[in-house]
Amino acid sequence: MRKYLKFSIAFLVLASVVACSKRERKAQYMPDMYVSVPYDADMEKGTTNASANLKPVAGSIARGQVPYDYADTNDGYEKAKAELKSPLAKNEANLENGKKMYGIYCATCHGKKGDGNGVLAQREKFNGIPNYKDRDINEGSIYHVIMHGKNLMGSHAGQLTNKERWQVVQYVEQLRNDLLK
């Protein structure tokens, strides 16, 4: 029995010495996984040694974006109100998505009916939210306010795509017509 105990202790000592010694790897099956090449993506020449981080060409438009040439001023508001027309057809699909987007982004302040009595108005977080029937608005002015905001309302241009903005405009016009009846 003592013989087995001495043999076990000797085996454990030998195993720990071998396990803790430093060994070099002889073969690497995937060398990129063991030794990765560090890239600095923000360096002056980029990862391809070509010019990187250049400013866009003047007058260029990012893919998927639509230019909006009306200034964030009262004159720009009046110009948009007079000139801007919706490029979308007035149909049920556009109106349905406009209702959905309105429910997400607008109803908390303006109310589900457009009467200015949304949840935030009821909790008195914001006062003086306009009722759509009290305003002289059209599709151009609504779109302009979505793009730039007005008074306490901020811009929603970053939350909605161009098409979604026009769909919300269609739905707001329908709400306004329902309030005027």
N, C-alpha and C positions, 0 to 999 in steps of 0.2 A: 504494500500500500504506500509506503514511504517512497518507494521507487517511482511510482506513478505520480506522486505529489511533486517530487523533485523534477521529474520530466515535464510536468505541466508548467511549473514555474519557469523552468529554463526555456520552454517553448514560448511562453508569454513574453519574456524578456527579449528573446530573439525576434519575435514578431513585432514588438513595439519599436525596436531599434531599426528594423528594416522599413517599417511603415513610416517612421518619422524622418528618415533620411531623405535628402533632396535628390530627386532624379530628374533627368532631362528627358523630354518627350522625343522619341526617335522619329516617329512618323506623325504627320498631321493630315487627317483626311479632309478637313475643310479649313485650310489655313486662314481664310478671311474671318472665320469665327474666333480663332485664337488670337490673331494679331490683326486688328482692324486698322484701316488707314483713316486717320482723323481728317475730316474736311471742315473748313471754316466757310460756311455758306455766306457769311456777311463780309468776306474779305473783298478787297478792291477788285480782283479779277474773277471772283466767283469760283465755282468748282471746275469749270471747263477752261479756265485761263482766258476767258473772253470778258469783255466789259460787262459788269453787273451793276445792279442798283441804279440804272439810269432813269432819269425823269422821262415821263411820256412825252411824245412829240406834241407840240402846241396844236390845239384843235382836234386832237384824237379823242375818241370816245371808247370807253371800256366796253368789252363784249357784253351784250345783253342790256346795256344802258340806253336810255333815250334822252337826248338833250332837252333841257327845260330853260327857255330863254326869257323867262319873266322874273324880274328882280324882286327881292324880298322888301318891297316898299309899297306905299299906298298907291303910287302910280302903276307899279307892276301888278298889284291886285286889280285895279280898275281895267288895265289893259287885258289881263287874263279873263276878266269877267266879260269884256266886250268881244274878244277874239277867239278864245279857246273853246273848242268843240270836241266832244268825245269821238274817238275813232272806232269805238266798239258798237256793234249792233245791239239794239235793245231787245234782249231775248230772256227767256226764263233761266237759262244756265248762268248768264252773267249776273242776273238779279239774285239768284240763289247764292252764288259765291260772294257777291257783295254783301248780302245779309249775314253770311257766315263771318266775313272779315269785320263787318260793322259790330257784330256781337263780341268779337275778340278785342278790338282796338277802340271802339267809339262808345259803346253802350254804357260803359262804367261811368262816364261823365254825362253824355247826352241823353241817356235813357233808351230803352228799347223802342219807344215810339217817337223819339226825336224831340221830346218835349223839354229837354234840359233837366230832367228829374232822374238822373242815374243814381247809382249806389253812392258814389262819392259826393254828389250834391245832397242826397238825403242825409248823409253823415256829416254834412257841413264841412267837408274837406276843401271844396271849391265852391264859391258862391258866384252867382251871375252867369251860369252856363246858359248860352242862348237856346231859345226855343226856335226850331226851324221855321215855324209859320210866322214868326215876328221879324224875320230877316229877309232882305231883298237879295236873294242868292240865286245863282244859276250854276250850270255844270262847270263853267270856267272858274268861277270864284270858289266853289267847293274844292276843286282840284288844287287850286293855288294854296288854299288853307291847309290841305293835306300835305302839300309839298313843303311849305315854309312855316306853317303854324300861324297863329294869330293870338295876340294878347297872352293869356296864360297857357294856351294850348301850344304845345311844341310840335315840331315837324314829325310826320309819320312816314317820310320818304324812305327812311332806312328800314322800316318794318314791312312795307308793302311794295310789291313790284309795280311797274307801270300799269299793267293790265288790272291788277287788284285794286289800284287806286281808282281807275275808271269804273270798276264794278261797284265800289263803295259809293262813288258819285251817283251812279244810277239808283242805288238803294236809298240814298239820302233824298234824292229827288222824289222817289216814291213815298217816303215817309212824310215829306213836306206836303205833297199833294193830298195824302190821307189826313193830315192835320188841318188843311185848308177847307176840307169838305164840311 
